């Protein structure tokens, strides 16, 4: 279950961008393929650009890769 709260994050997190491209319009809207992303470590923060799908879809796709902390930006 995802929470859309503005809770402070304690400690230090390594940021991991889902993509380095600023032109992708469906950022994390599709399943994230491959083994290149390991978001399962608690010290990592997934950075996701606002896409054309719902936040739930983006967070679900990141969650499949193990993320438990994410930020969506525009």
PyMOL Python script that loads the backbone (N, CA, C, O; Angstrom):
from pymol import cmd

cmd.read_pdbstr("""\
ATOM      1  N   UNK A   1       0.842  -1.170   0.000  1.00  0.00           N
ATOM      2  CA  UNK A   1       0.000   0.000   0.000  1.00  0.00           C
ATOM      3  C   UNK A   1       0.886   1.231   0.000  1.00  0.00           C
ATOM      4  O   UNK A   1       1.898   1.279   0.698  1.00  0.00           O
ATOM      5  N   UNK A   2       0.504   2.219  -0.780  1.00  0.00           N
ATOM      6  CA  UNK A   2       1.283   3.435  -0.887  1.00  0.00           C
ATOM      7  C   UNK A   2       0.643   4.541  -0.070  1.00  0.00           C
ATOM      8  O   UNK A   2      -0.578   4.609   0.068  1.00  0.00           O
ATOM      9  N   UNK A   3       1.483   5.395   0.461  1.00  0.00           N
ATOM     10  CA  UNK A   3       1.015   6.548   1.213  1.00  0.00           C
ATOM     11  C   UNK A   3       1.490   7.802   0.495  1.00  0.00           C
ATOM     12  O   UNK A   3       2.652   7.888   0.096  1.00  0.00           O
ATOM     13  N   UNK A   4       0.619   8.752   0.332  1.00  0.00           N
ATOM     14  CA  UNK A   4       0.993   9.999  -0.324  1.00  0.00           C
ATOM     15  C   UNK A   4       1.110  11.095   0.721  1.00  0.00           C
ATOM     16  O   UNK A   4       0.486  12.150   0.608  1.00  0.00           O
ATOM     17  N   UNK A   5       1.905  10.835   1.723  1.00  0.00           N
ATOM     18  CA  UNK A   5       2.081  11.811   2.790  1.00  0.00           C
ATOM     19  C   UNK A   5       3.327  12.645   2.543  1.00  0.00           C
ATOM     20  O   UNK A   5       4.152  12.317   1.689  1.00  0.00           O
ATOM     21  N   UNK A   6       3.448  13.697   3.280  1.00  0.00           N
ATOM     22  CA  UNK A   6       4.620  14.553   3.193  1.00  0.00           C
ATOM     23  C   UNK A   6       5.486  14.375   4.430  1.00  0.00           C
ATOM     24  O   UNK A   6       5.986  15.343   5.002  1.00  0.00           O
ATOM     25  N   UNK A   7       5.651  13.143   4.824  1.00  0.00           N
ATOM     26  CA  UNK A   7       6.441  12.841   6.010  1.00  0.00           C
ATOM     27  C   UNK A   7       7.910  13.105   5.743  1.00  0.00           C
ATOM     28  O   UNK A   7       8.400  12.845   4.644  1.00  0.00           O
ATOM     29  N   UNK A   8       8.608  13.613   6.728  1.00  0.00           N
ATOM     30  CA  UNK A   8      10.050  13.811   6.556  1.00  0.00           C
ATOM     31  C   UNK A   8      10.765  12.464   6.446  1.00  0.00           C
ATOM     32  O   UNK A   8      10.366  11.478   7.066  1.00  0.00           O
ATOM     33  N   UNK A   9      11.807  12.448   5.662  1.00  0.00           N
ATOM     34  CA  UNK A   9      12.619  11.243   5.507  1.00  0.00           C
ATOM     35  C   UNK A   9      13.826  11.398   6.412  1.00  0.00           C
ATOM     36  O   UNK A   9      14.562  12.381   6.323  1.00  0.00           O
ATOM     37  N   UNK A  10      14.021  10.433   7.270  1.00  0.00           N
ATOM     38  CA  UNK A  10      15.147  10.480   8.192  1.00  0.00           C
ATOM     39  C   UNK A  10      16.331   9.743   7.604  1.00  0.00           C
ATOM     40  O   UNK A  10      16.161   8.738   6.914  1.00  0.00           O
ATOM     41  N   UNK A  11      17.513  10.227   7.867  1.00  0.00           N
ATOM     42  CA  UNK A  11      18.711   9.565   7.409  1.00  0.00           C
ATOM     43  C   UNK A  11      19.127  10.026   6.017  1.00  0.00           C
ATOM     44  O   UNK A  11      18.610  11.011   5.491  1.00  0.00           O
ATOM     45  N   UNK A  12      20.067   9.297   5.436  1.00  0.00           N
ATOM     46  CA  UNK A  12      20.609   9.615   4.121  1.00  0.00           C
ATOM     47  C   UNK A  12      20.131   8.592   3.116  1.00  0.00           C
ATOM     48  O   UNK A  12      20.196   7.387   3.363  1.00  0.00           O
ATOM     49  N   UNK A  13      19.649   9.074   1.979  1.00  0.00           N
ATOM     50  CA  UNK A  13      19.194   8.187   0.916  1.00  0.00           C
ATOM     51  C   UNK A  13      19.987   8.451  -0.354  1.00  0.00           C
ATOM     52  O   UNK A  13      20.326   9.595  -0.657  1.00  0.00           O
ATOM     53  N   UNK A  14      20.280   7.390  -1.093  1.00  0.00           N
ATOM     54  CA  UNK A  14      20.876   7.512  -2.414  1.00  0.00           C
ATOM     55  C   UNK A  14      19.743   7.638  -3.413  1.00  0.00           C
ATOM     56  O   UNK A  14      18.824   6.819  -3.414  1.00  0.00           O
ATOM     57  N   UNK A  15      19.795   8.652  -4.262  1.00  0.00           N
ATOM     58  CA  UNK A  15      18.741   8.817  -5.252  1.00  0.00           C
ATOM     59  C   UNK A  15      19.053   7.986  -6.481  1.00  0.00           C
ATOM     60  O   UNK A  15      20.206   7.862  -6.895  1.00  0.00           O
ATOM     61  N   UNK A  16      18.017   7.427  -7.049  1.00  0.00           N
ATOM     62  CA  UNK A  16      18.159   6.613  -8.252  1.00  0.00           C
ATOM     63  C   UNK A  16      17.053   7.019  -9.209  1.00  0.00           C
ATOM     64  O   UNK A  16      15.883   6.708  -8.985  1.00  0.00           O
ATOM     65  N   UNK A  17      17.423   7.713 -10.272  1.00  0.00           N
ATOM     66  CA  UNK A  17      16.444   8.144 -11.266  1.00  0.00           C
ATOM     67  C   UNK A  17      15.997   6.936 -12.078  1.00  0.00           C
ATOM     68  O   UNK A  17      16.819   6.136 -12.525  1.00  0.00           O
ATOM     69  N   UNK A  18      14.687   6.812 -12.263  1.00  0.00           N
ATOM     70  CA  UNK A  18      14.158   5.738 -13.084  1.00  0.00           C
ATOM     71  C   UNK A  18      14.655   5.891 -14.518  1.00  0.00           C
ATOM     72  O   UNK A  18      14.868   4.895 -15.210  1.00  0.00           O
ATOM     73  N   UNK A  19      14.839   7.127 -14.967  1.00  0.00           N
ATOM     74  CA  UNK A  19      15.371   7.417 -16.299  1.00  0.00           C
ATOM     75  C   UNK A  19      16.097   8.748 -16.241  1.00  0.00           C
ATOM     76  O   UNK A  19      15.740   9.622 -15.451  1.00  0.00           O
ATOM     77  N   UNK A  20      17.104   8.902 -17.067  1.00  0.00           N
ATOM     78  CA  UNK A  20      17.817  10.175 -17.154  1.00  0.00           C
ATOM     79  C   UNK A  20      17.217  11.092 -18.207  1.00  0.00           C
ATOM     80  O   UNK A  20      17.632  12.244 -18.327  1.00  0.00           O
ATOM     81  N   UNK A  21      16.257  10.605 -18.963  1.00  0.00           N
ATOM     82  CA  UNK A  21      15.650  11.384 -20.035  1.00  0.00           C
ATOM     83  C   UNK A  21      14.598  12.345 -19.491  1.00  0.00           C
ATOM     84  O   UNK A  21      13.800  11.985 -18.626  1.00  0.00           O
ATOM     85  N   UNK A  22      14.610  13.559 -20.006  1.00  0.00           N
ATOM     86  CA  UNK A  22      13.595  14.533 -19.615  1.00  0.00           C
ATOM     87  C   UNK A  22      12.481  14.631 -20.649  1.00  0.00           C
ATOM     88  O   UNK A  22      11.590  15.472 -20.521  1.00  0.00           O
ATOM     89  N   UNK A  23      12.521  13.786 -21.664  1.00  0.00           N
ATOM     90  CA  UNK A  23      11.514  13.852 -22.721  1.00  0.00           C
ATOM     91  C   UNK A  23      10.542  12.678 -22.694  1.00  0.00           C
ATOM     92  O   UNK A  23       9.584  12.668 -23.468  1.00  0.00           O
ATOM     93  N   UNK A  24      10.752  11.712 -21.850  1.00  0.00           N
ATOM     94  CA  UNK A  24       9.854  10.562 -21.774  1.00  0.00           C
ATOM     95  C   UNK A  24       8.534  11.011 -21.151  1.00  0.00           C
ATOM     96  O   UNK A  24       8.521  11.601 -20.071  1.00  0.00           O
ATOM     97  N   UNK A  25       7.427  10.730 -21.833  1.00  0.00           N
ATOM     98  CA  UNK A  25       6.122  11.178 -21.330  1.00  0.00           C
ATOM     99  C   UNK A  25       5.410  10.093 -20.524  1.00  0.00           C
ATOM    100  O   UNK A  25       4.425  10.376 -19.842  1.00  0.00           O
ATOM    101  N   UNK A  26       5.893   8.873 -20.596  1.00  0.00           N
ATOM    102  CA  UNK A  26       5.260   7.790 -19.842  1.00  0.00           C
ATOM    103  C   UNK A  26       6.238   7.187 -18.832  1.00  0.00           C
ATOM    104  O   UNK A  26       6.381   5.968 -18.731  1.00  0.00           O
ATOM    105  N   UNK A  27       6.892   8.056 -18.102  1.00  0.00           N
ATOM    106  CA  UNK A  27       7.921   7.692 -17.132  1.00  0.00           C
ATOM    107  C   UNK A  27       7.365   6.739 -16.079  1.00  0.00           C
ATOM    108  O   UNK A  27       6.495   7.119 -15.297  1.00  0.00           O
ATOM    109  N   UNK A  28       7.856   5.520 -16.055  1.00  0.00           N
ATOM    110  CA  UNK A  28       7.443   4.478 -15.102  1.00  0.00           C
ATOM    111  C   UNK A  28       5.971   4.102 -15.239  1.00  0.00           C
ATOM    112  O   UNK A  28       5.386   3.537 -14.314  1.00  0.00           O
ATOM    113  N   UNK A  29       5.375   4.408 -16.376  1.00  0.00           N
ATOM    114  CA  UNK A  29       3.977   4.010 -16.606  1.00  0.00           C
ATOM    115  C   UNK A  29       3.878   2.552 -17.049  1.00  0.00           C
ATOM    116  O   UNK A  29       2.814   1.940 -16.951  1.00  0.00           O
ATOM    117  N   UNK A  30       4.976   2.003 -17.530  1.00  0.00           N
ATOM    118  CA  UNK A  30       5.038   0.605 -17.948  1.00  0.00           C
ATOM    119  C   UNK A  30       5.948  -0.142 -16.988  1.00  0.00           C
ATOM    120  O   UNK A  30       6.755   0.477 -16.294  1.00  0.00           O
ATOM    121  N   UNK A  31       5.831  -1.463 -16.937  1.00  0.00           N
ATOM    122  CA  UNK A  31       6.712  -2.231 -16.054  1.00  0.00           C
ATOM    123  C   UNK A  31       8.183  -1.910 -16.323  1.00  0.00           C
ATOM    124  O   UNK A  31       8.595  -1.771 -17.475  1.00  0.00           O
ATOM    125  N   UNK A  32       8.957  -1.795 -15.267  1.00  0.00           N
ATOM    126  CA  UNK A  32      10.384  -1.514 -15.383  1.00  0.00           C
ATOM    127  C   UNK A  32      11.101  -2.829 -15.630  1.00  0.00           C
ATOM    128  O   UNK A  32      11.097  -3.715 -14.776  1.00  0.00           O
ATOM    129  N   UNK A  33      11.712  -2.954 -16.791  1.00  0.00           N
ATOM    130  CA  UNK A  33      12.302  -4.215 -17.219  1.00  0.00           C
ATOM    131  C   UNK A  33      13.772  -4.304 -16.851  1.00  0.00           C
ATOM    132  O   UNK A  33      14.435  -3.297 -16.601  1.00  0.00           O
ATOM    133  N   UNK A  34      14.257  -5.521 -16.825  1.00  0.00           N
ATOM    134  CA  UNK A  34      15.677  -5.756 -16.636  1.00  0.00           C
ATOM    135  C   UNK A  34      16.116  -5.737 -15.179  1.00  0.00           C
ATOM    136  O   UNK A  34      15.339  -5.451 -14.268  1.00  0.00           O
ATOM    137  N   UNK A  35      17.376  -6.048 -15.000  1.00  0.00           N
ATOM    138  CA  UNK A  35      17.973  -6.100 -13.670  1.00  0.00           C
ATOM    139  C   UNK A  35      18.786  -4.855 -13.364  1.00  0.00           C
ATOM    140  O   UNK A  35      19.505  -4.818 -12.366  1.00  0.00           O
ATOM    141  N   UNK A  36      18.684  -3.834 -14.207  1.00  0.00           N
ATOM    142  CA  UNK A  36      19.519  -2.654 -14.012  1.00  0.00           C
ATOM    143  C   UNK A  36      19.074  -1.817 -12.821  1.00  0.00           C
ATOM    144  O   UNK A  36      19.878  -1.086 -12.244  1.00  0.00           O
ATOM    145  N   UNK A  37      17.807  -1.917 -12.449  1.00  0.00           N
ATOM    146  CA  UNK A  37      17.318  -1.148 -11.313  1.00  0.00           C
ATOM    147  C   UNK A  37      17.163  -2.045 -10.096  1.00  0.00           C
ATOM    148  O   UNK A  37      16.416  -3.023 -10.128  1.00  0.00           O
ATOM    149  N   UNK A  38      17.860  -1.714  -9.037  1.00  0.00           N
ATOM    150  CA  UNK A  38      17.678  -2.408  -7.774  1.00  0.00           C
ATOM    151  C   UNK A  38      17.237  -1.365  -6.761  1.00  0.00           C
ATOM    152  O   UNK A  38      18.052  -0.638  -6.193  1.00  0.00           O
ATOM    153  N   UNK A  39      15.948  -1.310  -6.551  1.00  0.00           N
ATOM    154  CA  UNK A  39      15.395  -0.313  -5.643  1.00  0.00           C
ATOM    155  C   UNK A  39      15.055  -0.898  -4.283  1.00  0.00           C
ATOM    156  O   UNK A  39      14.434  -0.229  -3.457  1.00  0.00           O
ATOM    157  N   UNK A  40      15.456  -2.136  -4.044  1.00  0.00           N
ATOM    158  CA  UNK A  40      15.011  -2.819  -2.837  1.00  0.00           C
ATOM    159  C   UNK A  40      15.774  -2.419  -1.576  1.00  0.00           C
ATOM    160  O   UNK A  40      15.343  -2.741  -0.468  1.00  0.00           O
ATOM    161  N   UNK A  41      16.877  -1.737  -1.726  1.00  0.00           N
ATOM    162  CA  UNK A  41      17.622  -1.308  -0.544  1.00  0.00           C
ATOM    163  C   UNK A  41      16.910  -0.125   0.096  1.00  0.00           C
ATOM    164  O   UNK A  41      16.528   0.817  -0.599  1.00  0.00           O
ATOM    165  N   UNK A  42      16.731  -0.162   1.393  1.00  0.00           N
ATOM    166  CA  UNK A  42      15.988   0.879   2.098  1.00  0.00           C
ATOM    167  C   UNK A  42      16.638   2.248   1.982  1.00  0.00           C
ATOM    168  O   UNK A  42      15.969   3.257   2.209  1.00  0.00           O
ATOM    169  N   UNK A  43      17.902   2.316   1.641  1.00  0.00           N
ATOM    170  CA  UNK A  43      18.604   3.589   1.576  1.00  0.00           C
ATOM    171  C   UNK A  43      18.457   4.267   0.227  1.00  0.00           C
ATOM    172  O   UNK A  43      19.088   5.298  -0.006  1.00  0.00           O
ATOM    173  N   UNK A  44      17.639   3.718  -0.678  1.00  0.00           N
ATOM    174  CA  UNK A  44      17.492   4.296  -2.007  1.00  0.00           C
ATOM    175  C   UNK A  44      16.152   5.000  -2.166  1.00  0.00           C
ATOM    176  O   UNK A  44      15.125   4.545  -1.664  1.00  0.00           O
ATOM    177  N   UNK A  45      16.190   6.115  -2.874  1.00  0.00           N
ATOM    178  CA  UNK A  45      15.004   6.909  -3.167  1.00  0.00           C
ATOM    179  C   UNK A  45      14.800   6.899  -4.678  1.00  0.00           C
ATOM    180  O   UNK A  45      15.649   7.387  -5.423  1.00  0.00           O
ATOM    181  N   UNK A  46      13.692   6.354  -5.126  1.00  0.00           N
ATOM    182  CA  UNK A  46      13.375   6.337  -6.552  1.00  0.00           C
ATOM    183  C   UNK A  46      12.850   7.705  -6.950  1.00  0.00           C
ATOM    184  O   UNK A  46      11.933   8.229  -6.317  1.00  0.00           O
ATOM    185  N   UNK A  47      13.428   8.287  -7.996  1.00  0.00           N
ATOM    186  CA  UNK A  47      13.013   9.589  -8.503  1.00  0.00           C
ATOM    187  C   UNK A  47      12.291   9.350  -9.827  1.00  0.00           C
ATOM    188  O   UNK A  47      12.872   8.848 -10.789  1.00  0.00           O
ATOM    189  N   UNK A  48      11.010   9.722  -9.855  1.00  0.00           N
ATOM    190  CA  UNK A  48      10.158   9.428 -11.004  1.00  0.00           C
ATOM    191  C   UNK A  48       9.569  10.732 -11.532  1.00  0.00           C
ATOM    192  O   UNK A  48       9.011  11.523 -10.772  1.00  0.00           O
ATOM    193  N   UNK A  49       9.697  10.946 -12.832  1.00  0.00           N
ATOM    194  CA  UNK A  49       9.104  12.132 -13.447  1.00  0.00           C
ATOM    195  C   UNK A  49       7.617  11.909 -13.648  1.00  0.00           C
ATOM    196  O   UNK A  49       7.203  10.817 -14.039  1.00  0.00           O
ATOM    197  N   UNK A  50       6.813  12.919 -13.387  1.00  0.00           N
ATOM    198  CA  UNK A  50       5.372  12.834 -13.579  1.00  0.00           C
ATOM    199  C   UNK A  50       5.104  12.440 -15.029  1.00  0.00           C
ATOM    200  O   UNK A  50       5.583  13.094 -15.955  1.00  0.00           O
ATOM    201  N   UNK A  51       4.345  11.382 -15.218  1.00  0.00           N
ATOM    202  CA  UNK A  51       4.078  10.881 -16.557  1.00  0.00           C
ATOM    203  C   UNK A  51       2.629  11.033 -16.961  1.00  0.00           C
ATOM    204  O   UNK A  51       1.890  11.843 -16.402  1.00  0.00           O
ATOM    205  N   UNK A  52       2.241  10.247 -17.935  1.00  0.00           N
ATOM    206  CA  UNK A  52       0.894  10.330 -18.484  1.00  0.00           C
ATOM    207  C   UNK A  52      -0.070   9.353 -17.831  1.00  0.00           C
ATOM    208  O   UNK A  52      -1.241   9.295 -18.204  1.00  0.00           O
ATOM    209  N   UNK A  53       0.406   8.595 -16.870  1.00  0.00           N
ATOM    210  CA  UNK A  53      -0.452   7.641 -16.171  1.00  0.00           C
ATOM    211  C   UNK A  53      -0.637   8.105 -14.721  1.00  0.00           C
ATOM    212  O   UNK A  53      -0.138   9.162 -14.331  1.00  0.00           O
ATOM    213  N   UNK A  54      -1.340   7.325 -13.948  1.00  0.00           N
ATOM    214  CA  UNK A  54      -1.609   7.692 -12.560  1.00  0.00           C
ATOM    215  C   UNK A  54      -0.378   7.488 -11.676  1.00  0.00           C
ATOM    216  O   UNK A  54       0.521   6.708 -11.993  1.00  0.00           O
ATOM    217  N   UNK A  55      -0.369   8.211 -10.565  1.00  0.00           N
ATOM    218  CA  UNK A  55       0.699   8.007  -9.578  1.00  0.00           C
ATOM    219  C   UNK A  55       0.704   6.558  -9.104  1.00  0.00           C
ATOM    220  O   UNK A  55       1.767   5.970  -8.905  1.00  0.00           O
ATOM    221  N   UNK A  56      -0.466   5.993  -8.926  1.00  0.00           N
ATOM    222  CA  UNK A  56      -0.571   4.610  -8.452  1.00  0.00           C
ATOM    223  C   UNK A  56       0.144   3.668  -9.419  1.00  0.00           C
ATOM    224  O   UNK A  56       0.869   2.772  -8.989  1.00  0.00           O
ATOM    225  N   UNK A  57      -0.056   3.867 -10.719  1.00  0.00           N
ATOM    226  CA  UNK A  57       0.605   3.008 -11.711  1.00  0.00           C
ATOM    227  C   UNK A  57       2.116   3.171 -11.646  1.00  0.00           C
ATOM    228  O   UNK A  57       2.849   2.183 -11.684  1.00  0.00           O
ATOM    229  N   UNK A  58       2.586   4.408 -11.548  1.00  0.00           N
ATOM    230  CA  UNK A  58       4.023   4.646 -11.473  1.00  0.00           C
ATOM    231  C   UNK A  58       4.624   4.021 -10.211  1.00  0.00           C
ATOM    232  O   UNK A  58       5.666   3.369 -10.268  1.00  0.00           O
ATOM    233  N   UNK A  59       3.960   4.225  -9.085  1.00  0.00           N
ATOM    234  CA  UNK A  59       4.480   3.679  -7.833  1.00  0.00           C
ATOM    235  C   UNK A  59       4.384   2.161  -7.796  1.00  0.00           C
ATOM    236  O   UNK A  59       5.236   1.499  -7.203  1.00  0.00           O
ATOM    237  N   UNK A  60       3.359   1.611  -8.421  1.00  0.00           N
ATOM    238  CA  UNK A  60       3.239   0.152  -8.499  1.00  0.00           C
ATOM    239  C   UNK A  60       4.399  -0.429  -9.294  1.00  0.00           C
ATOM    240  O   UNK A  60       5.001  -1.416  -8.873  1.00  0.00           O
ATOM    241  N   UNK A  61       4.719   0.169 -10.436  1.00  0.00           N
ATOM    242  CA  UNK A  61       5.828  -0.328 -11.250  1.00  0.00           C
ATOM    243  C   UNK A  61       7.158  -0.200 -10.523  1.00  0.00           C
ATOM    244  O   UNK A  61       8.004  -1.089 -10.621  1.00  0.00           O
ATOM    245  N   UNK A  62       7.351   0.883  -9.800  1.00  0.00           N
ATOM    246  CA  UNK A  62       8.572   1.028  -9.001  1.00  0.00           C
ATOM    247  C   UNK A  62       8.565   0.040  -7.836  1.00  0.00           C
ATOM    248  O   UNK A  62       9.609  -0.498  -7.467  1.00  0.00           O
ATOM    249  N   UNK A  63       7.388  -0.196  -7.260  1.00  0.00           N
ATOM    250  CA  UNK A  63       7.266  -1.141  -6.150  1.00  0.00           C
ATOM    251  C   UNK A  63       7.602  -2.563  -6.540  1.00  0.00           C
ATOM    252  O   UNK A  63       8.141  -3.320  -5.733  1.00  0.00           O
ATOM    253  N   UNK A  64       7.289  -2.933  -7.772  1.00  0.00           N
ATOM    254  CA  UNK A  64       7.643  -4.273  -8.261  1.00  0.00           C
ATOM    255  C   UNK A  64       9.156  -4.456  -8.237  1.00  0.00           C
ATOM    256  O   UNK A  64       9.650  -5.564  -8.028  1.00  0.00           O
ATOM    257  N   UNK A  65       9.888  -3.368  -8.451  1.00  0.00           N
ATOM    258  CA  UNK A  65      11.354  -3.419  -8.401  1.00  0.00           C
ATOM    259  C   UNK A  65      11.885  -3.293  -6.978  1.00  0.00           C
ATOM    260  O   UNK A  65      13.096  -3.334  -6.761  1.00  0.00           O
ATOM    261  N   UNK A  66      10.982  -3.138  -6.004  1.00  0.00           N
ATOM    262  CA  UNK A  66      11.395  -3.167  -4.610  1.00  0.00           C
ATOM    263  C   UNK A  66      11.450  -1.824  -3.912  1.00  0.00           C
ATOM    264  O   UNK A  66      11.813  -1.772  -2.737  1.00  0.00           O
ATOM    265  N   UNK A  67      11.109  -0.744  -4.578  1.00  0.00           N
ATOM    266  CA  UNK A  67      11.199   0.546  -3.903  1.00  0.00           C
ATOM    267  C   UNK A  67      10.185   0.677  -2.778  1.00  0.00           C
ATOM    268  O   UNK A  67       9.066   0.170  -2.868  1.00  0.00           O
ATOM    269  N   UNK A  68      10.588   1.355  -1.734  1.00  0.00           N
ATOM    270  CA  UNK A  68       9.642   1.672  -0.667  1.00  0.00           C
ATOM    271  C   UNK A  68       9.643   3.173  -0.386  1.00  0.00           C
ATOM    272  O   UNK A  68       8.896   3.645   0.470  1.00  0.00           O
ATOM    273  N   UNK A  69      10.478   3.921  -1.104  1.00  0.00           N
ATOM    274  CA  UNK A  69      10.515   5.364  -0.963  1.00  0.00           C
ATOM    275  C   UNK A  69      10.681   5.971  -2.360  1.00  0.00           C
ATOM    276  O   UNK A  69      11.608   5.623  -3.091  1.00  0.00           O
ATOM    277  N   UNK A  70       9.776   6.877  -2.717  1.00  0.00           N
ATOM    278  CA  UNK A  70       9.836   7.484  -4.052  1.00  0.00           C
ATOM    279  C   UNK A  70       9.365   8.922  -3.998  1.00  0.00           C
ATOM    280  O   UNK A  70       8.618   9.325  -3.106  1.00  0.00           O
ATOM    281  N   UNK A  71       9.820   9.675  -4.970  1.00  0.00           N
ATOM    282  CA  UNK A  71       9.345  11.036  -5.152  1.00  0.00           C
ATOM    283  C   UNK A  71       8.979  11.184  -6.618  1.00  0.00           C
ATOM    284  O   UNK A  71       9.716  10.745  -7.502  1.00  0.00           O
ATOM    285  N   UNK A  72       7.828  11.808  -6.869  1.00  0.00           N
ATOM    286  CA  UNK A  72       7.398  12.060  -8.239  1.00  0.00           C
ATOM    287  C   UNK A  72       7.484  13.567  -8.455  1.00  0.00           C
ATOM    288  O   UNK A  72       6.943  14.343  -7.668  1.00  0.00           O
ATOM    289  N   UNK A  73       8.164  13.980  -9.524  1.00  0.00           N
ATOM    290  CA  UNK A  73       8.346  15.412  -9.789  1.00  0.00           C
ATOM    291  C   UNK A  73       7.829  15.754 -11.174  1.00  0.00           C
ATOM    292  O   UNK A  73       7.663  14.880 -12.026  1.00  0.00           O
ATOM    293  N   UNK A  74       7.580  17.020 -11.383  1.00  0.00           N
ATOM    294  CA  UNK A  74       7.138  17.491 -12.695  1.00  0.00           C
ATOM    295  C   UNK A  74       8.193  18.376 -13.295  1.00  0.00           C
ATOM    296  O   UNK A  74       8.019  18.880 -14.405  1.00  0.00           O
TER     297      UNK A  74
END
""", "prot")
cmd.dss("prot")
cmd.show_as("cartoon", "prot")
cmd.util.cbc("prot")
cmd.orient("prot")
